[in-house]
Amino acid sequence: MELEKEVKKITLGHETGSGAQCLKCKDKCEGFELHFWRKICRNCKCGLEDHDVQTTTEDDKKIGKLLEDTKYTSLIAKLKTDGVHHYKRNVVTLTNSVAAKKDVAIKAVTYEWTPPVPNQSLAVRYIELLPNEKQPVAGTVGAVYRKKQMAKQLPEHDQDPTKCHELSPNEVKQMQQFVKKYKEEALGVGDIKVPEEMEAQNKEKGASEAGDRGTTAVVGALGNKMAPSKGAAYSCYRCQLGMKEGDPAVYAERAGFEKLWHPACFVCCTCNELLVDMIYFWKKGKLYCGRHYCDSEKPRCGGCDELIFSNEYTQAEDQNWHLKHFCCFDCDCVLAGEIYVMVNNKPVCKACYMKNHAALCQGCRNALEPEAQRVTYGNFNWHAEPECFLCSCCTKCLIGQKFMPIEGMLFCSVECKKKMAS
């Protein structure tokens, strides 16, 4: 019964961001309109994250649901207004007095997210150790970067069946089991600590509990086990370089506390992007973002971007596809058994290719069919036919001959070029 309810409430949320301007296409896009099963705008083919939409509330709900039924429930809270778990995102605003001639101006800096640690200065120091363009400061490229990575790394359709398109009851059940499994075995949230302080705490704890258990293991990867020099005793698990004394390191509990990372090195092993809000998935000694962990476990449809839980699907162009989603990227017609052309890694039917993407022949000014033989020089194209690839002056066929190209025109000789110029 519960499964039937889950299937019935499945929706893609077509009202979200409706009409919002595309920040990439500007006026070329009429406004965001969600495709009925792809996760893109029907008008410009860009994602929701590329449009001028405030997704903060939706993102907080998404992470709230992701961290449900995990050991990280301290990071979420159920709101009275909707009864839904929301992410308790740690937002920090710092103010500094800046002298400006006679007046003193107050400059405020808001970090849209910082690590949830009691020591605010430690959290801010962590942010400062990230590349400038990835620091989540409100109103900067860093905040935009975080927003895009939140959408890319943790797509809600990887954890919530209600955000997927037409799943069967069996697929919903399989997805729920998959999500439960990765929450139990792989999902984690990084923690930041100063390695020296963590080692001291570990030694104190060991001294009080040890009795005759022997020496307490040192926390952190030692860069020099024989005689570590002060400030260089710990090395990053990714880059193997030493940690600067007093700087915070990132720890991942599932990896074991003997491993640590520089803040800027806590990245996905597949896309090498900073793990958004330090949310990671641990598998076989490697850190993954949510998207690429799921990709390592399940096939993903190249059409709808959802994980495939059906036993029947097709493979084409080094991608996986739901049978119903191997469609033209432009008009959505089914491509099974049809001629198609890959454009920007997306399949397009022949009709749409000829209408929207085909290059023009400089000779006859007609579109070049995808299967047609052609001659290409720079940005110019010709049918490889005597009536198209010819001298612009004397109309001599130039196939297999030397030629002189001048701004889309062809000449068989200097004489023809001079005649045309005169």
C-alpha positions, 0 to 999 in steps of 0.5 A: 500500500505504501509503495502504491502511494509512493508511485502515485505522488511521483512528479518532476515539479514542473512549477519550480523556476518556471519562467526564470531567465537563463544566465547562459543564454540570456534573451535567447531563452524565453524562460525556464520550462522544465522538459516533461522527462528530461532534467533540462529547460525545453527552450534552451536545453540548459539545466535549472542550475543555469537559470536565475532561480533561488534553489536554496530552500529546495536544496536544503530539503534535498539534503535533509532527505538525504541525511534522514535515517543516517548518523548525521541527523544532527545536521537536519531538523523537521520544520513545523511549517511543512513537517519536512526535514531541512538541512541545518546549513551553517551560514556565517556572516562576518563583519569588519570595520573598514576605514574610508577617509572620515567614516568607518564602513562596516563590511559584511561577508556572508558564507552560504555554507561553512563546516558545522563546527563549534569553533567559527574561526576554524570553519572560516579558516577552512573556507580560506584554504579553498581556491578563491573561485570555490569559496561559497561567499554570497554574491560571488562565483564561489556561491554559484559554483556551490549551487551548480555542484549541489545540483550536479553531485547530489541530484535529487532523482538519485535518492527520491523516487518521487522525482523520477519519471514513471517508475514502476512499483518494482523500480520504486522498491529497488531504488528505495533499497539502493538508497538505504544500502548506500546510506548504510555503507557509503554516505558520509559527511566530512569533519574538520579538525586540527590534526595536532589537537585531535592527536592530543585528545586521542592520547588523553582519551587513551591514557584514561581508558588504556590500562594495559592496552599499550600505546594509543595509535596516532591519529592522522597520516604521519609524513615522517614516522621516525622523527616528524618535524614540527608542523610537518608530521601529517600528510594529505591522503590525496596529494601526499604533501604535508599539512601546515601546523595549526591548519584544519584538515578534513577527516572522513569517518568511513575512511578511518581517522588515520587518513586526512585531507587538505580542504582543497584536496577533499574531492571526488576521485572521478570528476575532481570537483570539491565535494559539496558541503563535504558530503562524500561516498566512500568505496574501495579506498576512494572518495566519490561525489553522490553522482559518480558513486551511483554511476559506479553502482548502476547504469544511468540513462543518457536521456533522463539522467536517472539511474536505471533500475529496469532489467531492460535498457539499451546501450548506444554511443558508450551510454546507457538508455531507458528504452523509451528515452533513446530519443532525438534530443531536439524533437523527442522522436524515438530513434530505435531503428532510425538514422541519427547523428550525435551532436554534442554527445546527444542523439539527433534524428536526421530531420532535426540534424538537417534543420538545426545542425547541418553545415551548409555547402559553400558550393550549392548552399544546401545543408550537408546530409550526415552521410554525404561525403564532404570536403572541409577546410577551416570552417567551410564545407563542400559536397565532395561533388564536381558541381560543388567543389570547384573553382569560383572563377572558371568552375573547374572541378578541384577534387583531387587537385591543388586549390587556393581557399580565400574566405570560402571561395576556391581558386585553381590558380593565381590567374583565376584569383586575380580575375575574381579580384579585378 
